Amino acid sequence: MFIGFVEELLVGNNKKNMSEIKKHWEEIYNKSNLNKHTWTQDIPETTLSIIASLNINKDSHIIDVGGGDSTLVDSLLNLGYKNITVLDISENAINITKNRLGDKSQQVKWIVSDILEFVPQQQYDLWVDRAAFHFLRDEKSIKQYANLVNTSLTKNGYLLIATFSDTGPSKCSGLEVKQYNKENLTKVFESGFNREYCVFEDHLTPAHTEQNFIYGLFKHRQEGLIPSHNLTEDRFVKCQNSIVLDSETSCNIENKGCCCD
Ligand SMILES: C[S@@+](CC[C@H](N)C(=O)[O-])C[C@H]1O[C@@H](n2cnc3c(N)ncnc32)[C@H](O)[C@@H]1O
C-alpha cells in the first residue's frame, strides 16, 4: 500500500500541488520508515568542510533548508554553533531529527514550512540547502526562492546550495528534479551573489550507487555592484557514508586521507 501510494504521487511532480508534495514527504519520513534514504549521509562531509572554510563565528545564524533527517545539525551543534535553524516541509522529518538529538534539540529553532511559504523573522549569515531546491522546476518558483535567499541573508552572508548536477540523476525520492551545472546555478543567484567556488561530489548512496552533486558556494554582494565571480577551480570529491568526524578540521576537502579520494 505504501509503495502504491508513493508511486501514485510520482507521476510527474509538475502536476502536484503543495499539499500533495507535503503528503509525499510526510510519507517518506513516516514513523515506520526510519531507514536510510538515497540521499542519506552518515556525516555531511562536503557541507561541513565548506562551512569550516568560511571561518564564520559560532554565533552566526545558520539555516538548513529542507534539512530533513540530516545529521548536519548534530555536527554543527557538536562544533559549537549556537544559532541553528532547521526548516522542512515535513513535520515527520523534523520530529525524527528532534528525537535523535534529545535534549540538545532545544538549542535549535525548528520550522515546518514549505520553503516558498516561509516568511523569515530574522536574517541569516549562512543558508544551506542540500537537495531541496532542486525540486523547484518552474521558473516562477525558482525566482521566488532566489529572491527569498537574497532578502534573508545578511550583507556578507553565504549561500551553500547543493543539487544534483547535470550528470546526476533526474529524479530524487521519485520526484523529478532540475539538474544544475556551474553556469545555470550561478545564473539563478547572480543578481545578488558572487560565486566563490563549486565542488562536485560523487555521493555514494547507502545502496552503493553514485549520484553526482554540485555544491555552489555564493557570497552576498552589495546592492548595485555587478557580478564578480571567483575564478577558483572546481573541486571533485567522492564521499563515503560512514566516516566519523570528531573535530572541525578532521574533514577537509583537500585532505585525501579523510573523506575524499
Ligand atoms: C532529498 S531530501 C534532503 C534532505 C537533507 N537536506 C539531506 O541532505 O539529507 C529533500 C528534503 O527537502 C524537503 N523539502 C522538499 N520540498 C520542500 C519544500 N518545498 N519546502 C521545504 N522543504 C522541502 C523534504 O521534506 C526533504 O527533507
The ligand as a MOL file (V3000), in Angstrom:
LIG
                    3D

  0  0  0     0  0            999 V3000
M  V30 BEGIN CTAB
M  V30 COUNTS 27 29 0 0 0
M  V30 BEGIN ATOM
M  V30 1 C 16.3850 14.7710 -0.6840 0
M  V30 2 S 15.9040 15.3130 0.8850 0 CHG=1
M  V30 3 C 17.4010 16.0550 1.5020 0
M  V30 4 C 17.4000 16.1610 2.9980 0
M  V30 5 C 18.6500 16.7860 3.5970 0
M  V30 6 N 18.8840 18.1170 3.1090 0
M  V30 7 C 19.8600 15.9350 3.3530 0
M  V30 8 O 20.8020 16.3700 2.6970 0
M  V30 9 O 19.8690 14.8100 3.8770 0 CHG=-1
M  V30 10 C 14.9280 16.7440 0.4860 0
M  V30 11 C 14.3100 17.3980 1.7030 0
M  V30 12 O 13.6750 18.6030 1.3090 0
M  V30 13 C 12.4020 18.6980 1.9200 0
M  V30 14 N 11.5690 19.5040 1.0090 0
M  V30 15 C 11.1470 19.1720 -0.2300 0
M  V30 16 N 10.4250 20.1670 -0.7760 0
M  V30 17 C 10.3980 21.1590 0.1570 0
M  V30 18 C 9.8070 22.4550 0.1990 0
M  V30 19 N 9.0900 22.9250 -0.8340 0
M  V30 20 N 9.9720 23.2100 1.3050 0
M  V30 21 C 10.6920 22.7300 2.3590 0
M  V30 22 N 11.2690 21.5170 2.3880 0
M  V30 23 C 11.1270 20.7430 1.3010 0
M  V30 24 C 11.9470 17.2530 2.0740 0
M  V30 25 O 10.9890 17.0800 3.0720 0
M  V30 26 C 13.2600 16.5650 2.3770 0
M  V30 27 O 13.5210 16.5120 3.7570 0
M  V30 END ATOM
M  V30 BEGIN BOND
M  V30 1 1 1 2
M  V30 2 1 2 3
M  V30 3 1 2 10
M  V30 4 1 3 4
M  V30 5 1 4 5
M  V30 6 1 5 6
M  V30 7 1 5 7
M  V30 8 2 7 8
M  V30 9 1 7 9
M  V30 10 1 10 11
M  V30 11 1 11 12
M  V30 12 1 11 26
M  V30 13 1 12 13
M  V30 14 1 13 14
M  V30 15 1 13 24
M  V30 16 1 14 15
M  V30 17 1 14 23
M  V30 18 2 15 16
M  V30 19 1 16 17
M  V30 20 1 17 18
M  V30 21 2 17 23
M  V30 22 1 18 19
M  V30 23 2 18 20
M  V30 24 1 20 21
M  V30 25 2 21 22
M  V30 26 1 22 23
M  V30 27 1 24 25
M  V30 28 1 24 26
M  V30 29 1 26 27
M  V30 END BOND
M  V30 END CTAB
M  END
